[in-house]
Amino acid sequence: MRKSAFTLLLFAWSLALAQTVYKWVDENGVVHYSDQPHAQAEKLRVPAAQTYKAQPIDSAAASAGDAAQSEANANPYQGCAIVQPSSDQTLANIDSVTIVVQTDPQLRPGDRIYITLDGQPLNGGAPTGSTFTVSPVDRGAHTLQAVVRDGRGATLCQPPGVTFNVHQNSILNPVNPNNVRPAPH
């Protein structure tokens, strides 16, 4: 099989480089192709390799793309931040948390925000937008990270991570509404 693949590759290479190809079959029945003559070889004439010449780029479309890229380079984000929840904030008795990311200037068209919670991408790894709600949120400490990327995936802005804490009432707490038992009769 490897010999056949090599033979075909050699044939394709010969087609690309030469217009005359020689073909012969050896004593084992293997077909060979070459650009060099060989005893008992059949001379094949092949057309020249097909070529393609690219057309000039439409200057209006190119200049619009260049202008958008120039604007992005001329006006980079001055900053970005996770503004909700705030760093070291403690949230009590919640089922969900809303995450808000702000950019300065405002998020440009084509740029996307991606958020991770405890190292795991939110929204299945798709962009989340500047506001995203996570539900449910387990009790304990959590770390948020955000990154702003352009349409090609290049990082434009990455704020520092934020750690927040979630406290839930214990089911063992006697004043927990879920533990109130009717008084005995």
N, C-alpha and C positions, 0 to 999 in steps of 0.2 A: 504494500500500500504506500509506504514512504517512497519507494522507487518510482511508482506511478505519479505521485504528487510532485516529486522532484523533476520527473520528465515533463510533466505539464508546465511546471514553473519555468523550466529551461525553454520549452517551446514558446511560452508567452514572452519571455525575455528576448528570445530570438526574433519574435514578431516585432517587438518594439525597436530593436536595433538594426535589423537587416530586412531586406526585401526578398532575399533568396534564402530558402530553408531546405535542408536535406533531411530526408526521412528514410530510415531503414529498420529492418527487423533482425535482431541477432538470433543466434542458434537456440536460445531459450524462449524465443517468441516474444521478447520484450521490444516494444517499438521505441526507437530513439529519434530525436530531432536535433539538428545542429546547424550552425551557420557555416561549418566547414565541410567540404566534400568528404565522402567516405565510400569505400568499395561497396557496390550493390545499393547505393543510396539513390533514392528517387528525388529529383529536383522539384521543389515546389515553389511557385511564385505567389507571394502574399502581398496584398496591398499595403501601402505605408500606414503607419499608425495614425489613428484619428486624432486630430488636435482640436482645441477649442480656444478661441480668443475672447476674453471677457469684454463686455461692453462697458463704456465709461459710466461711472456712477452719476445718477441724477443729482446735480449740484444743489437743487432746492431741498431735497430730502436730506442730503448729507449736511448742508449748512444748518438745517433745523435741529438735527441730532447733535451737531457740534455746539450749537448755541445752548441747548439744554445742558450738555456736559460742561460747557464753560461756565454757565450760571451756577451749577452745582459746585464747581471748583472755586468760583469767585465768592460764593456765599456758603461756606461750610457751616455746619451747625456750631453755634457758639457754646452749646451745652445741651445736655439731656439729663433727666433725673427721674427716678421712681419717687413720685410724690405721695402715693398712697399704696399701701400702708407706710407710715414713716419708720425710720430706723429705730429699733428697739421698742416699738409700740407693742403693748399687750392688749389683745382683743379677747373679751370674755363672752362666753355663751353664744358663739356664732356658728352658723352652718356654712356660710360662704364669706369670701373676702373679695373685694373689688380692688383690682390693681390698676393704677393710673400712672402712665409714663408721659412726661412732657418733654418737648424739644424746643430749642430756641435757635433759629426761628421755627415756626410751625412746620410740621412734617410735610415735606415736598411730595408732589405726585410721583409715584414710582418707588418711593422709599418705603420700607416696611419695618415694623417693630416685631421682634421675637422675644418671648419671655420664657425663662426657665424657673421652676420652683423646685428647690432641693436637688438641683442638677438635672431635672427631667424637663424636656421641652413641653410647654403647654400647647393646647390646640393641635395636638398631633404633629408638632414641629412646623405647622403653617404659621404665617404671620398672625398676630393677635390683635393688632390695632393698638391705639393709645389707651384704651380702657378694656379690661378683660376681667370677668368674674370667675372665680374658681369655687366649685362646690362639689362635694363637701371638703372641709378643711379639718384635718386631724389635729388633736391637741398636741402641744409641744412647740419647739422652736423651728422656724422655717426660714430659708434663705431664698431671696428673689434675685435674679439677674435679668438684665434687659440688654438688647443690642439693636441699633438702628442700622439697616443694610440697604444698599441701593439695589436696583433691579438686577444687577449682575452678581449680587451676593457679597460685595465688598463692604466691610465694616466702616460706617461713617461716624458713629458715636456709640460709646458704651459707658453708661453711668456706673458708679460704684454699686456693689450689691447692697441689699437691705435685708436685715434680719428682723423678724417679728415673732411674737409669741402668741399662742392661742391657749386660753384656759377654758376648760369646760367644767361645769359642776360635777362633782363626783356623785355617782348614784348612791354612795354610802353616806353622803351629807344629809343629816336629819332635816334640814330645811329645804332640801331639793323637792320641788313640787311633785316629782315622780315618786317620791318616797313617803308622801303623806298617806298615812293609813287611817281609816275611820277609827274613832275612839271605841274601845270595847264597851258593850252594853251591860 
